[in-house]
């Protein structure tokens, strides 16, 4: 499952079916500019912070910055799923 929504200062996503550690590693690669997917550098510059937390049923990803779910959802699906 992949759910994404806007928050007051960014985006919140909930993903199931993956280990939190795997998702954290993929996100770290994107932040460092070494991702294997098609990360958009312009969107990555808009991101101020990414917080990844493990939940009982999946992983929460909270992304702070000048971004919205509509522009980020396709990139997250391509890079993380």
C-alpha positions as CSV (number, residue, x, y, z in Angstrom):
1,X,0.0,0.0,0.0
2,X,1.1,3.5,-0.8
3,X,-0.7,6.5,0.6
4,X,0.5,10.1,0.2
5,X,-1.1,13.4,1.4
6,X,-0.2,17.0,1.8
7,X,0.6,18.4,5.3
8,X,0.9,22.0,6.4
9,X,4.6,22.1,5.6
10,X,5.2,19.3,3.1
11,X,4.0,15.7,2.4
12,X,3.3,12.6,4.5
13,X,3.5,9.1,2.9
14,X,2.7,5.7,4.4
15,X,4.2,2.6,2.6
16,X,3.7,-1.1,3.4
17,X,5.5,-4.1,2.1
18,X,9.0,-2.9,2.6
19,X,11.4,-2.8,5.5
20,X,12.0,0.7,6.9
21,X,15.7,0.2,6.6
22,X,15.4,-0.4,2.9
23,X,13.3,2.7,2.3
24,X,15.7,4.8,4.5
25,X,18.7,3.6,2.4
26,X,16.9,4.5,-0.9
27,X,15.9,7.9,0.5
28,X,19.5,8.6,1.6
29,X,20.8,7.7,-1.8
30,X,18.4,10.2,-3.4
31,X,19.4,12.9,-0.9
32,X,23.1,12.4,-1.7
33,X,22.4,12.5,-5.4
34,X,23.5,8.8,-5.9
35,X,20.1,7.3,-6.5
36,X,19.6,4.7,-9.2
37,X,16.2,6.1,-10.2
38,X,15.3,9.3,-12.0
39,X,15.5,11.8,-9.1
40,X,14.6,15.4,-10.1
41,X,17.3,17.6,-8.7
42,X,15.0,20.6,-8.7
43,X,12.5,18.8,-6.5
44,X,15.2,17.5,-4.2
45,X,16.3,21.1,-3.6
46,X,12.8,22.0,-2.4
47,X,13.0,19.3,0.3
48,X,14.2,20.6,3.7
49,X,14.0,17.4,5.8
50,X,12.9,13.7,5.4
51,X,11.9,11.7,8.5
52,X,11.4,8.0,8.2
53,X,9.8,6.1,11.0
54,X,8.7,2.5,11.4
55,X,5.1,1.8,12.3
56,X,3.4,-1.4,13.2
57,X,2.0,-2.0,9.7
58,X,4.5,-0.1,7.6
59,X,6.7,3.0,7.2
60,X,5.8,6.6,7.6
61,X,7.8,9.1,5.6
62,X,7.4,12.8,6.5
63,X,8.9,15.2,4.0
64,X,9.2,18.9,4.9
65,X,9.7,21.6,2.3
66,X,8.1,23.5,-0.5
67,X,6.7,20.4,-2.2
68,X,3.3,18.8,-2.6
69,X,1.9,15.3,-3.0
70,X,1.0,15.8,-6.6
71,X,4.6,16.5,-7.7
72,X,6.3,14.1,-5.4
73,X,4.0,11.0,-5.7
74,X,5.3,9.9,-9.2
75,X,8.9,10.2,-8.1
76,X,8.3,8.3,-4.9
77,X,6.6,5.5,-6.7
78,X,9.4,5.2,-9.2
79,X,12.2,5.4,-6.7
80,X,10.8,3.5,-3.7
81,X,8.4,1.0,-5.0
